[in-house]
Amino acid sequence: MGRLLNFCSLVLLIISKSPASSQRTQGLRNVTADELLEYGVVIHHDSSFESCADQLGNKCPHPANGIEKQSANGVATATDSSAGAGPGFEAGASADGGPQATQAHDMAQVSDSDFVFATGTCMKRIRLASASRGWRGSKVRAFFLTDSRTALRGLNTRRGPAGEAYAFFPSEGAPELGGWFRSLRGGDTRVAVAPFAAHRHFGKTYKWMLYGDDDTVFFMDAVKKLVSNLDHELPIALSDNLWFSNRHPNPNAPRCLPCHMASQKLPSLEEIFTSVPGRVEIRTTYQQRTISKEVYEAFARNTTQVPGQRYRPEPVCPGLCTPEAACKPVVDSGSTAACTPPTAHGGAGMIFSVGLMRSITFRDALACFLTFTNATGGDQMVSECLWRHGIAFTDPGPLVRYSYDYQYVVFGGAPRLSSLVGLQSSGTSEQCRALCRWMLRNVVSIHMHARVKKDIKALAAQQEMVPQLRQAALTRLPRQEIAGMEEGAVN
């Protein structure tokens, strides 16, 4: 997430590095969470208030709050299982392609209207907000935290019917934030605040929150399969694309596996590191292209777990992944290595349960963000604050099941996904076999990398087309091949 919005914040960063800025450090002041509660409020054309001070319990006196069957924008939140299912949705398919388990709370019956999307953005990238309709459709509601006060009423009036809500939060260095830069880029704190402001806005009207950059595309059929075995009432944060020890995704980052994987046969630590993908991990750890057989074998046989280098998560039941649970494999192995919070990659996206969002008040989230002085990005701020509040990330599982093969990362897109959906040339005409089919069916998100692209208008048009490109790629595959995908096979 921190790699987002540098286009928006370049001027702010230049100012912060200038001699004049250095002279102004005497004017810095510490702000409190209470001072920031008024920001992140959705202003409609008929709103008579500019702020919201009643924030106890994450509630704001907005007409939508407390209404179970209608969103803040008047979008129905029906819980039918077929409406808005999204392209390629098949009832009964789990994230790994297997049958769903029978769960309480009717977890399998999730529809698009059970989801909301939250992100931070700026007016220079506002086209990307409307481009999200390409994957959100008509039922996934969205909350955008922007850098403009003046545009809010117009945005909410024009775009409200599309299920979109817009609110303001100051940029780094702004007087409202005491003049401080708490992170590298001007929009980072805004990005971090977005999901908590979104929860304050939507209240009880959703089950799962999709959180990412404004150039993150989610694939709703894959998302619904992913969460079908999970209880949205539990505090759950999902990602398998984690920054740790200066690289991502790092499959050795501290995290948990979901409870339903406790009944599955998973590879042991030794089996992981004697596999082909595991050997790649060992070479990455040693930063060497070639390693002797003896070193491979010694590494694989070593049962002492070291986060970032040699680690395998464990399933947790009933499903609450705490820092203690994420670090338990390390402690149980007799290791004294530090077990610190990883950072979920913002561009790859994250999924939060409503149970998680209820567990941290807006005020508490703000108070946590105000403690940062040199964060790497909004995604780090969110990830670390979750950890401080007793929540660690849950890995959906395919990356572990397939022995840390990066092609089974579901958040942010496996390496070849961009070429499969036609976003870039693959340089090959090889037939898409089982692994390609697996990627198309199970990857939940892809990052469009707006940071490195200059033409936001062109990128927005491309971003809006991604779900159609993916569906076209799926359509080209014979139906029987999709149904019988041999998940362990590779091209």
ZAMAR-747194 format. One line per field, with one value per residue (C-alpha): x, y, z; residue in three letters; residue number from 1. Coordinates in nm, 2 decimals. Layout:
ZAMAR-747194
u: [X / ...]
v: [Y / ...]
w: [Z / ...]
resn: [ALA / ...]
resi: [NUM / ...]
***
This chain:
ZAMAR-747194
u: [0.00 / 0.29 / 0.39 / 0.07 / 0.01 / 0.37 / 0.23 / -0.01 / 0.24 / 0.56 / 0.51 / 0.46 / 0.78 / 0.98 / 0.85 / 0.93 / 1.29 / 1.34 / 1.54 / 1.22 / 1.06 / 1.35 / 1.30 / 0.94 / 1.01 / 0.98 / 0.61 / 0.53 / 0.27 / 0.14 / -0.22 / -0.45 / -0.68 / -0.98 / -0.88 / -0.89 / -1.23 / -1.40 / -1.22 / -1.32 / -1.69 / -1.90 / -2.05 / -2.37 / -2.53 / -2.81 / -2.58 / -2.61 / -2.30 / -1.93 / -1.79 / -1.88 / -1.78 / -1.98 / -1.73 / -1.76 / -1.82 / -1.73 / -2.06 / -2.14 / -2.49 / -2.53 / -2.87 / -2.73 / -2.59 / -2.79 / -2.97 / -2.91 / -3.06 / -2.94 / -2.61 / -2.52 / -2.58 / -2.91 / -2.77 / -2.96 / -2.76 / -2.96 / -2.81 / -2.92 / -2.65 / -2.69 / -2.72 / -2.40 / -2.21 / -1.96 / -1.82 / -1.72 / -1.87 / -1.95 / -2.13 / -1.95 / -1.59 / -1.35 / -1.03 / -0.83 / -1.08 / -1.22 / -1.57 / -1.68 / -1.73 / -2.06 / -2.02 / -2.22 / -2.34 / -2.43 / -2.08 / -2.10 / -2.39 / -2.19 / -2.28 / -2.13 / -2.35 / -2.18 / -1.85 / -1.73 / -1.41 / -1.20 / -0.89 / -0.72 / -0.67 / -0.62 / -0.79 / -0.52 / -0.60 / -0.98 / -1.04 / -0.92 / -1.20 / -1.47 / -1.26 / -1.31 / -1.67 / -1.53 / -1.47 / -1.71 / -2.02 / -2.34 / -2.33 / -1.99 / -2.00 / -1.69 / -1.54 / -1.27 / -1.07 / -0.94 / -0.72 / -1.00 / -1.26 / -1.42 / -1.50 / -1.68 / -2.04 / -2.01 / -1.85 / -2.10 / -2.39 / -2.27 / -2.12 / -2.34 / -2.58 / -2.28 / -2.24 / -1.95 / -1.89 / -1.61 / -1.46 / -1.16 / -0.85 / -0.54 / -0.21 / 0.13 / 0.27 / -0.07 / -0.15 / -0.43 / -0.17 / 0.05 / 0.28 / 0.44 / 0.53 / 0.47 / 0.55 / 0.73 / 0.46 / 0.20 / -0.10 / 0.02 / -0.17 / -0.48 / -0.44 / -0.40 / -0.71 / -0.93 / -1.06 / -1.14 / -1.32 / -1.50 / -1.62 / -1.74 / -1.94 / -2.08 / -2.14 / -2.32 / -2.42 / -2.14 / -1.95 / -1.61 / -1.40 / -1.17 / -0.88 / -0.61 / -0.46 / -0.68 / -0.52 / -0.59 / -0.84 / -1.02 / -1.19 / -1.51 / -1.58 / -1.24 / -1.28 / -1.61 / -1.46 / -1.17 / -1.39 / -1.66 / -1.50 / -1.44 / -1.65 / -1.69 / -1.79 / -1.43 / -1.15 / -0.97 / -0.72 / -0.63 / -0.32 / -0.04 / 0.16 / 0.36 / 0.67 / 0.93 / 1.31 / 1.30 / 1.13 / 0.78 / 0.61 / 0.81 / 0.66 / 0.86 / 0.68 / 0.49 / 0.13 / -0.14 / -0.34 / -0.72 / -0.89 / -1.03 / -0.67 / -0.62 / -0.78 / -0.56 / -0.22 / 0.03 / 0.40 / 0.64 / 0.92 / 1.16 / 0.94 / 0.90 / 1.27 / 1.36 / 1.11 / 1.21 / 1.04 / 1.19 / 1.54 / 1.47 / 1.38 / 1.71 / 1.91 / 1.72 / 1.79 / 2.17 / 2.16 / 2.35 / 2.26 / 2.42 / 2.44 / 2.60 / 2.38 / 2.51 / 2.39 / 2.05 / 2.01 / 2.13 / 1.89 / 1.60 / 1.67 / 1.70 / 1.38 / 1.46 / 1.22 / 1.35 / 1.10 / 1.20 / 1.42 / 1.27 / 0.92 / 0.59 / 0.26 / 0.01 / -0.38 / -0.55 / -0.90 / -1.16 / -0.98 / -0.84 / -0.48 / -0.30 / 0.07 / 0.11 / -0.04 / 0.17 / 0.49 / 0.40 / 0.59 / 0.90 / 0.87 / 0.78 / 1.09 / 1.31 / 1.41 / 1.50 / 1.47 / 1.27 / 0.91 / 0.80 / 0.49 / 0.51 / 0.35 / 0.08 / 0.14 / -0.11 / -0.11 / -0.19 / -0.48 / -0.61 / -0.94 / -1.08 / -1.38 / -1.64 / -1.55 / -1.20 / -1.32 / -1.55 / -1.27 / -1.07 / -1.24 / -1.17 / -1.02 / -0.79 / -0.68 / -0.60 / -0.41 / -0.20 / -0.12 / -0.01 / 0.27 / 0.46 / 0.75 / 0.91 / 0.67 / 0.74 / 0.38 / 0.02 / 0.02 / 0.29 / 0.09 / -0.22 / -0.03 / 0.16 / -0.14 / -0.34 / -0.05 / -0.05 / -0.42 / -0.37 / -0.44 / -0.19 / -0.25 / -0.41 / -0.26 / -0.54 / -0.32 / -0.23 / 0.12 / 0.19 / 0.02 / 0.24 / 0.57 / 0.62 / 0.58 / 0.52 / 0.29 / 0.03 / 0.02 / -0.34 / -0.31 / -0.16 / -0.15 / 0.08 / 0.38 / 0.21 / -0.14 / -0.08 / 0.01 / -0.27 / -0.53 / -0.36 / -0.22 / 0.13 / 0.29 / 0.38 / 0.64 / 0.50 / 0.22 / 0.23 / -0.11 / -0.25 / -0.25 / -0.35 / -0.14 / -0.26 / -0.62 / -0.56 / -0.43 / -0.72 / -0.97 / -0.82 / -0.61 / -0.82 / -0.64 / -0.40 / -0.20 / -0.20 / 0.11 / -0.02 / 0.30 / 0.51 / 0.26 / 0.22 / -0.12 / -0.39 / -0.67 / -0.53 / -0.46 / -0.81 / -0.95 / -0.73 / -0.81 / -1.18 / -1.13 / -0.93 / -1.23 / -1.35 / -1.00 / -0.99 / -1.33 / -1.24 / -0.93 / -1.15 / -1.40 / -1.12 / -1.05 / -1.25 / -1.51 / -1.40 / -1.04 / -1.16 / -1.36 / -1.08 / -0.79 / -0.49 / -0.38 / -0.03 / 0.06 / 0.28 / 0.35]
v: [0.00 / 0.23 / 0.20 / 0.38 / 0.75 / 0.87 / 1.04 / 1.23 / 1.32 / 1.41 / 1.78 / 1.72 / 1.52 / 1.79 / 2.05 / 1.83 / 1.80 / 2.17 / 2.41 / 2.60 / 2.28 / 2.22 / 2.57 / 2.49 / 2.19 / 2.43 / 2.46 / 2.09 / 1.99 / 1.66 / 1.59 / 1.35 / 1.08 / 1.28 / 1.58 / 1.35 / 1.19 / 1.45 / 1.33 / 1.04 / 1.13 / 1.10 / 1.43 / 1.41 / 1.68 / 1.70 / 1.67 / 1.95 / 1.86 / 1.88 / 1.66 / 1.37 / 1.39 / 1.10 / 0.82 / 0.60 / 0.25 / 0.33 / 0.50 / 0.81 / 0.98 / 0.91 / 0.80 / 0.47 / 0.35 / 0.09 / -0.01 / -0.37 / -0.41 / -0.09 / 0.07 / 0.43 / 0.49 / 0.31 / 0.00 / -0.31 / -0.57 / -0.88 / -1.21 / -1.42 / -1.67 / -1.63 / -1.26 / -1.09 / -1.42 / -1.29 / -1.45 / -1.81 / -1.86 / -2.22 / -2.31 / -2.56 / -2.48 / -2.40 / -2.19 / -2.50 / -2.64 / -2.90 / -2.93 / -2.68 / -2.79 / -2.73 / -2.43 / -2.24 / -1.88 / -1.99 / -1.89 / -2.05 / -1.83 / -1.52 / -1.28 / -0.96 / -0.75 / -0.90 / -0.72 / -0.36 / -0.22 / 0.04 / 0.24 / 0.57 / 0.78 / 1.14 / 1.35 / 1.30 / 0.93 / 0.96 / 0.79 / 0.47 / 0.49 / 0.47 / 0.20 / -0.03 / -0.07 / -0.31 / -0.57 / -0.44 / -0.46 / -0.32 / -0.48 / -0.44 / -0.10 / 0.11 / 0.37 / 0.61 / 0.83 / 1.13 / 1.44 / 1.69 / 1.85 / 2.06 / 1.77 / 1.55 / 1.66 / 1.65 / 1.31 / 1.16 / 1.31 / 1.18 / 0.85 / 0.75 / 0.56 / 0.34 / 0.23 / 0.47 / 0.69 / 0.96 / 1.12 / 1.34 / 1.28 / 1.51 / 1.43 / 1.39 / 1.72 / 1.89 / 2.12 / 1.89 / 1.62 / 1.85 / 1.90 / 1.56 / 1.31 / 0.97 / 0.77 / 0.79 / 0.92 / 1.19 / 0.97 / 0.69 / 0.77 / 0.83 / 0.49 / 0.33 / 0.51 / 0.41 / 0.07 / 0.19 / 0.50 / 0.27 / 0.05 / 0.35 / 0.44 / 0.10 / -0.03 / -0.37 / -0.38 / -0.61 / -0.93 / -0.89 / -0.58 / -0.59 / -0.35 / -0.26 / 0.02 / 0.22 / 0.01 / -0.32 / -0.54 / -0.82 / -1.12 / -1.17 / -1.53 / -1.63 / -1.40 / -1.57 / -1.92 / -1.81 / -1.69 / -1.96 / -2.18 / -1.88 / -1.72 / -1.34 / -1.29 / -1.39 / -1.13 / -1.25 / -1.07 / -1.26 / -1.24 / -1.46 / -1.18 / -1.07 / -0.84 / -0.98 / -0.96 / -0.71 / -0.92 / -1.02 / -1.25 / -1.42 / -1.76 / -1.77 / -1.47 / -1.54 / -1.61 / -1.88 / -2.12 / -2.14 / -2.39 / -2.61 / -2.70 / -2.88 / -3.19 / -3.17 / -3.33 / -3.06 / -3.08 / -3.08 / -2.83 / -3.08 / -3.18 / -2.82 / -2.75 / -3.07 / -2.98 / -2.78 / -2.46 / -2.51 / -2.53 / -2.20 / -2.06 / -2.19 / -2.02 / -1.70 / -1.72 / -1.77 / -1.52 / -1.77 / -1.92 / -2.25 / -2.44 / -2.78 / -3.08 / -3.10 / -2.74 / -2.82 / -3.13 / -2.97 / -2.68 / -2.90 / -3.13 / -2.83 / -2.81 / -2.48 / -2.22 / -1.87 / -1.62 / -1.50 / -1.79 / -2.13 / -2.13 / -2.31 / -2.18 / -2.39 / -2.40 / -2.23 / -2.31 / -2.18 / -1.94 / -1.65 / -1.59 / -1.39 / -1.29 / -1.57 / -1.83 / -1.70 / -1.72 / -2.05 / -2.27 / -2.06 / -2.10 / -2.47 / -2.54 / -2.40 / -2.10 / -1.77 / -1.58 / -1.26 / -1.30 / -0.96 / -0.85 / -0.89 / -0.64 / -0.74 / -0.60 / -0.33 / -0.36 / -0.73 / -0.65 / -0.79 / -0.92 / -0.83 / -0.98 / -0.75 / -0.93 / -0.79 / -0.44 / -0.43 / -0.53 / -0.20 / 0.13 / 0.42 / 0.62 / 0.33 / 0.29 / 0.66 / 0.65 / 0.37 / 0.54 / 0.86 / 0.66 / 0.61 / 0.84 / 0.66 / 0.40 / 0.24 / 0.28 / 0.27 / -0.11 / -0.14 / 0.09 / -0.12 / -0.45 / -0.34 / -0.19 / -0.51 / -0.70 / -0.46 / -0.52 / -0.90 / -0.99 / -1.16 / -1.25 / -1.58 / -1.74 / -1.90 / -2.21 / -2.29 / -2.15 / -2.39 / -2.68 / -2.65 / -2.62 / -2.24 / -2.24 / -1.87 / -1.97 / -2.05 / -1.71 / -1.59 / -1.23 / -1.00 / -1.26 / -1.55 / -1.46 / -1.56 / -1.42 / -1.09 / -1.27 / -1.51 / -1.24 / -1.04 / -0.75 / -0.83 / -1.06 / -1.40 / -1.45 / -1.81 / -1.99 / -2.29 / -2.44 / -2.33 / -2.64 / -2.73 / -2.46 / -2.19 / -2.30 / -2.30 / -1.94 / -1.81 / -1.98 / -1.91 / -1.59 / -1.33 / -1.01 / -0.84 / -0.52 / -0.28 / -0.08 / 0.27 / 0.40 / 0.32 / 0.42 / 0.78 / 0.78 / 0.74 / 0.77 / 0.48 / 0.27 / 0.33 / 0.20 / -0.10 / -0.17 / -0.16 / -0.43 / -0.68 / -0.89 / -0.92 / -1.02 / -1.29 / -1.42 / -1.44 / -1.64 / -1.87 / -1.91 / -2.02 / -2.32 / -2.64 / -2.68 / -3.03 / -2.91 / -2.65 / -2.91 / -3.16 / -2.94 / -3.14 / -2.88 / -3.03 / -3.02 / -2.76 / -2.64]
w: [0.00 / 0.07 / -0.29 / -0.38 / -0.42 / -0.48 / -0.79 / -0.58 / -0.31 / -0.50 / -0.44 / -0.07 / -0.05 / -0.23 / 0.01 / 0.31 / 0.20 / 0.14 / 0.36 / 0.43 / 0.55 / 0.79 / 0.93 / 0.99 / 1.21 / 1.51 / 1.42 / 1.44 / 1.69 / 1.82 / 1.73 / 1.90 / 1.76 / 1.89 / 1.67 / 1.36 / 1.42 / 1.21 / 0.90 / 0.68 / 0.70 / 0.38 / 0.29 / 0.07 / -0.12 / 0.14 / 0.45 / 0.70 / 0.90 / 0.82 / 1.09 / 1.32 / 1.68 / 1.81 / 1.74 / 2.04 / 1.93 / 1.57 / 1.51 / 1.32 / 1.30 / 0.93 / 0.80 / 0.68 / 1.01 / 1.19 / 0.87 / 0.80 / 0.45 / 0.28 / 0.23 / 0.29 / -0.08 / -0.09 / -0.25 / -0.15 / 0.05 / -0.03 / 0.08 / -0.21 / -0.32 / -0.69 / -0.75 / -0.84 / -0.83 / -1.08 / -1.39 / -1.35 / -1.01 / -0.92 / -0.60 / -0.40 / -0.51 / -0.23 / -0.26 / -0.34 / -0.59 / -0.35 / -0.19 / 0.07 / 0.43 / 0.59 / 0.81 / 1.06 / 0.99 / 0.63 / 0.53 / 0.19 / 0.10 / 0.02 / -0.26 / -0.40 / -0.17 / 0.13 / 0.03 / 0.04 / -0.10 / 0.08 / -0.04 / -0.03 / -0.34 / -0.46 / -0.71 / -0.97 / -0.97 / -0.93 / -1.26 / -1.10 / -0.85 / -1.12 / -1.30 / -1.00 / -1.13 / -1.38 / -1.11 / -0.84 / -1.07 / -0.92 / -0.58 / -0.42 / -0.25 / -0.23 / 0.00 / -0.12 / 0.11 / -0.09 / -0.06 / -0.15 / 0.07 / -0.20 / -0.44 / -0.19 / -0.24 / -0.62 / -0.61 / -0.37 / -0.57 / -0.91 / -0.81 / -0.52 / -0.74 / -0.84 / -0.48 / -0.42 / -0.11 / -0.09 / 0.22 / 0.30 / 0.51 / 0.51 / 0.35 / 0.53 / 0.63 / 0.64 / 0.94 / 1.04 / 1.10 / 1.29 / 1.00 / 1.05 / 0.78 / 0.94 / 0.63 / 0.31 / 0.08 / 0.11 / 0.11 / 0.33 / 0.65 / 0.44 / 0.29 / 0.64 / 0.77 / 0.48 / 0.60 / 0.95 / 0.81 / 0.57 / 0.85 / 1.04 / 0.73 / 0.64 / 0.99 / 1.00 / 0.63 / 0.51 / 0.59 / 0.43 / 0.34 / 0.04 / 0.11 / -0.14 / -0.35 / -0.59 / -0.87 / -0.72 / -0.91 / -0.72 / -0.89 / -0.70 / -0.79 / -0.66 / -0.35 / -0.27 / -0.30 / -0.07 / 0.22 / 0.18 / 0.46 / 0.69 / 0.96 / 0.90 / 1.26 / 1.37 / 1.35 / 1.03 / 0.81 / 0.49 / 0.27 / 0.14 / -0.01 / 0.29 / 0.32 / 0.56 / 0.57 / 0.29 / 0.03 / -0.08 / -0.10 / 0.17 / 0.25 / 0.57 / 0.73 / 1.06 / 1.00 / 1.04 / 0.83 / 0.84 / 1.07 / 0.79 / 0.69 / 1.02 / 0.86 / 0.55 / 0.49 / 0.47 / 0.38 / 0.67 / 0.70 / 0.57 / 0.28 / 0.18 / 0.17 / -0.02 / -0.29 / -0.60 / -0.48 / -0.14 / -0.28 / -0.45 / -0.11 / 0.04 / -0.24 / -0.18 / 0.19 / 0.13 / -0.17 / -0.38 / -0.72 / -0.65 / -0.32 / -0.24 / -0.17 / 0.18 / 0.25 / 0.11 / 0.32 / 0.64 / 0.59 / 0.53 / 0.83 / 1.07 / 1.26 / 1.43 / 1.28 / 1.20 / 1.07 / 0.72 / 0.66 / 0.77 / 0.89 / 0.83 / 0.97 / 1.15 / 1.13 / 1.41 / 1.54 / 1.56 / 1.33 / 1.53 / 1.43 / 1.70 / 1.71 / 1.97 / 1.73 / 1.44 / 1.65 / 1.81 / 1.55 / 1.63 / 2.00 / 1.98 / 1.77 / 2.05 / 1.85 / 2.01 / 1.68 / 1.69 / 1.57 / 1.44 / 1.23 / 0.85 / 0.62 / 0.38 / 0.04 / -0.03 / -0.41 / -0.38 / -0.15 / 0.18 / 0.30 / 0.64 / 0.82 / 0.97 / 1.30 / 1.26 / 1.18 / 1.48 / 1.71 / 1.66 / 1.69 / 1.46 / 1.75 / 1.84 / 1.48 / 1.45 / 1.78 / 1.65 / 1.32 / 1.51 / 1.67 / 1.34 / 1.25 / 0.96 / 0.82 / 0.48 / 0.37 / 0.46 / 0.43 / 0.70 / 0.93 / 0.90 / 0.93 / 1.24 / 1.41 / 1.35 / 1.52 / 1.81 / 1.85 / 1.86 / 1.50 / 1.27 / 0.90 / 0.79 / 0.48 / 0.26 / 0.22 / -0.14 / -0.10 / 0.18 / 0.02 / -0.28 / -0.09 / -0.13 / -0.50 / -0.58 / -0.87 / -0.60 / -0.44 / -0.46 / -0.35 / -0.62 / -0.89 / -0.96 / -1.19 / -1.51 / -1.45 / -1.63 / -1.95 / -1.91 / -1.90 / -2.18 / -1.98 / -2.12 / -2.38 / -2.25 / -2.53 / -2.57 / -2.74 / -2.51 / -2.42 / -2.08 / -1.88 / -1.52 / -1.34 / -1.57 / -1.52 / -1.14 / -1.15 / -1.35 / -1.12 / -0.78 / -0.78 / -0.60 / -0.71 / -0.94 / -0.90 / -1.20 / -1.09 / -1.15 / -0.98 / -1.28 / -1.55 / -1.65 / -1.83 / -1.56 / -1.81 / -2.02 / -1.71 / -1.58 / -1.91 / -1.90 / -1.53 / -1.60 / -1.87 / -1.66 / -1.54 / -1.90 / -2.01 / -1.74 / -1.83 / -2.19 / -2.10 / -1.89 / -2.18 / -2.41 / -2.19 / -2.25 / -1.98 / -1.90 / -1.84 / -1.59 / -1.40 / -1.39 / -1.32 / -1.20 / -0.95 / -0.89 / -1.25 / -1.41 / -1.76]
resn: [MET / GLY / ARG / LEU / LEU / ASN / PHE / CYS / SER / LEU / VAL / LEU / LEU / ILE / ILE / SER / LYS / SER / PRO / ALA / SER / SER / GLN / ARG / THR / GLN / GLY / LEU / ARG / ASN / VAL / THR / ALA / ASP / GLU / LEU / LEU / GLU / TYR / GLY / VAL / VAL / ILE / HIS / HIS / ASP / SER / SER / PHE / GLU / SER / CYS / ALA / ASP / GLN / LEU / GLY / ASN / LYS / CYS / PRO / HIS / PRO / ALA / ASN / GLY / ILE / GLU / LYS / GLN / SER / ALA / ASN / GLY / VAL / ALA / THR / ALA / THR / ASP / SER / SER / ALA / GLY / ALA / GLY / PRO / GLY / PHE / GLU / ALA / GLY / ALA / SER / ALA / ASP / GLY / GLY / PRO / GLN / ALA / THR / GLN / ALA / HIS / ASP / MET / ALA / GLN / VAL / SER / ASP / SER / ASP / PHE / VAL / PHE / ALA / THR / GLY / THR / CYS / MET / LYS / ARG / ILE / ARG / LEU / ALA / SER / ALA / SER / ARG / GLY / TRP / ARG / GLY / SER / LYS / VAL / ARG / ALA / PHE / PHE / LEU / THR / ASP / SER / ARG / THR / ALA / LEU / ARG / GLY / LEU / ASN / THR / ARG / ARG / GLY / PRO / ALA / GLY / GLU / ALA / TYR / ALA / PHE / PHE / PRO / SER / GLU / GLY / ALA / PRO / GLU / LEU / GLY / GLY / TRP / PHE / ARG / SER / LEU / ARG / GLY / GLY / ASP / THR / ARG / VAL / ALA / VAL / ALA / PRO / PHE / ALA / ALA / HIS / ARG / HIS / PHE / GLY / LYS / THR / TYR / LYS / TRP / MET / LEU / TYR / GLY / ASP / ASP / ASP / THR / VAL / PHE / PHE / MET / ASP / ALA / VAL / LYS / LYS / LEU / VAL / SER / ASN / LEU / ASP / HIS / GLU / LEU / PRO / ILE / ALA / LEU / SER / ASP / ASN / LEU / TRP / PHE / SER / ASN / ARG / HIS / PRO / ASN / PRO / ASN / ALA / PRO / ARG / CYS / LEU / PRO / CYS / HIS / MET / ALA / SER / GLN / LYS / LEU / PRO / SER / LEU / GLU / GLU / ILE / PHE / THR / SER / VAL / PRO / GLY / ARG / VAL / GLU / ILE / ARG / THR / THR / TYR / GLN / GLN / ARG / THR / ILE / SER / LYS / GLU / VAL / TYR / GLU / ALA / PHE / ALA / ARG / ASN / THR / THR / GLN / VAL / PRO / GLY / GLN / ARG / TYR / ARG / PRO / GLU / PRO / VAL / CYS / PRO / GLY / LEU / CYS / THR / PRO / GLU / ALA / ALA / CYS / LYS / PRO / VAL / VAL / ASP / SER / GLY / SER / THR / ALA / ALA / CYS / THR / PRO / PRO / THR / ALA / HIS / GLY / GLY / ALA / GLY / MET / ILE / PHE / SER / VAL / GLY / LEU / MET / ARG / SER / ILE / THR / PHE / ARG / ASP / ALA / LEU / ALA / CYS / PHE / LEU / THR / PHE / THR / ASN / ALA / THR / GLY / GLY / ASP / GLN / MET / VAL / SER / GLU / CYS / LEU / TRP / ARG / HIS / GLY / ILE / ALA / PHE / THR / ASP / PRO / GLY / PRO / LEU / VAL / ARG / TYR / SER / TYR / ASP / TYR / GLN / TYR / VAL / VAL / PHE / GLY / GLY / ALA / PRO / ARG / LEU / SER / SER / LEU / VAL / GLY / LEU / GLN / SER / SER / GLY / THR / SER / GLU / GLN / CYS / ARG / ALA / LEU / CYS / ARG / TRP / MET / LEU / ARG / ASN / VAL / VAL / SER / ILE / HIS / MET / HIS / ALA / ARG / VAL / LYS / LYS / ASP / ILE / LYS / ALA / LEU / ALA / ALA / GLN / GLN / GLU / MET / VAL / PRO / GLN / LEU / ARG / GLN / ALA / ALA / LEU / THR / ARG / LEU / PRO / ARG / GLN / GLU / ILE / ALA / GLY / MET / GLU / GLU / GLY / ALA / VAL / ASN]
resi: [1 / 2 / 3 / 4 / 5 / 6 / 7 / 8 / 9 / 10 / 11 / 12 / 13 / 14 / 15 / 16 / 17 / 18 / 19 / 20 / 21 / 22 / 23 / 24 / 25 / 26 / 27 / 28 / 29 / 30 / 31 / 32 / 33 / 34 / 35 / 36 / 37 / 38 / 39 / 40 / 41 / 42 / 43 / 44 / 45 / 46 / 47 / 48 / 49 / 50 / 51 / 52 / 53 / 54 / 55 / 56 / 57 / 58 / 59 / 60 / 61 / 62 / 63 / 64 / 65 / 66 / 67 / 68 / 69 / 70 / 71 / 72 / 73 / 74 / 75 / 76 / 77 / 78 / 79 / 80 / 81 / 82 / 83 / 84 / 85 / 86 / 87 / 88 / 89 / 90 / 91 / 92 / 93 / 94 / 95 / 96 / 97 / 98 / 99 / 100 / 101 / 102 / 103 / 104 / 105 / 106 / 107 / 108 / 109 / 110 / 111 / 112 / 113 / 114 / 115 / 116 / 117 / 118 / 119 / 120 / 121 / 122 / 123 / 124 / 125 / 126 / 127 / 128 / 129 / 130 / 131 / 132 / 133 / 134 / 135 / 136 / 137 / 138 / 139 / 140 / 141 / 142 / 143 / 144 / 145 / 146 / 147 / 148 / 149 / 150 / 151 / 152 / 153 / 154 / 155 / 156 / 157 / 158 / 159 / 160 / 161 / 162 / 163 / 164 / 165 / 166 / 167 / 168 / 169 / 170 / 171 / 172 / 173 / 174 / 175 / 176 / 177 / 178 / 179 / 180 / 181 / 182 / 183 / 184 / 185 / 186 / 187 / 188 / 189 / 190 / 191 / 192 / 193 / 194 / 195 / 196 / 197 / 198 / 199 / 200 / 201 / 202 / 203 / 204 / 205 / 206 / 207 / 208 / 209 / 210 / 211 / 212 / 213 / 214 / 215 / 216 / 217 / 218 / 219 / 220 / 221 / 222 / 223 / 224 / 225 / 226 / 227 / 228 / 229 / 230 / 231 / 232 / 233 / 234 / 235 / 236 / 237 / 238 / 239 / 240 / 241 / 242 / 243 / 244 / 245 / 246 / 247 / 248 / 249 / 250 / 251 / 252 / 253 / 254 / 255 / 256 / 257 / 258 / 259 / 260 / 261 / 262 / 263 / 264 / 265 / 266 / 267 / 268 / 269 / 270 / 271 / 272 / 273 / 274 / 275 / 276 / 277 / 278 / 279 / 280 / 281 / 282 / 283 / 284 / 285 / 286 / 287 / 288 / 289 / 290 / 291 / 292 / 293 / 294 / 295 / 296 / 297 / 298 / 299 / 300 / 301 / 302 / 303 / 304 / 305 / 306 / 307 / 308 / 309 / 310 / 311 / 312 / 313 / 314 / 315 / 316 / 317 / 318 / 319 / 320 / 321 / 322 / 323 / 324 / 325 / 326 / 327 / 328 / 329 / 330 / 331 / 332 / 333 / 334 / 335 / 336 / 337 / 338 / 339 / 340 / 341 / 342 / 343 / 344 / 345 / 346 / 347 / 348 / 349 / 350 / 351 / 352 / 353 / 354 / 355 / 356 / 357 / 358 / 359 / 360 / 361 / 362 / 363 / 364 / 365 / 366 / 367 / 368 / 369 / 370 / 371 / 372 / 373 / 374 / 375 / 376 / 377 / 378 / 379 / 380 / 381 / 382 / 383 / 384 / 385 / 386 / 387 / 388 / 389 / 390 / 391 / 392 / 393 / 394 / 395 / 396 / 397 / 398 / 399 / 400 / 401 / 402 / 403 / 404 / 405 / 406 / 407 / 408 / 409 / 410 / 411 / 412 / 413 / 414 / 415 / 416 / 417 / 418 / 419 / 420 / 421 / 422 / 423 / 424 / 425 / 426 / 427 / 428 / 429 / 430 / 431 / 432 / 433 / 434 / 435 / 436 / 437 / 438 / 439 / 440 / 441 / 442 / 443 / 444 / 445 / 446 / 447 / 448 / 449 / 450 / 451 / 452 / 453 / 454 / 455 / 456 / 457 / 458 / 459 / 460 / 461 / 462 / 463 / 464 / 465 / 466 / 467 / 468 / 469 / 470 / 471 / 472 / 473 / 474 / 475 / 476 / 477 / 478 / 479 / 480 / 481 / 482 / 483 / 484 / 485 / 486 / 487 / 488 / 489 / 490 / 491]
***
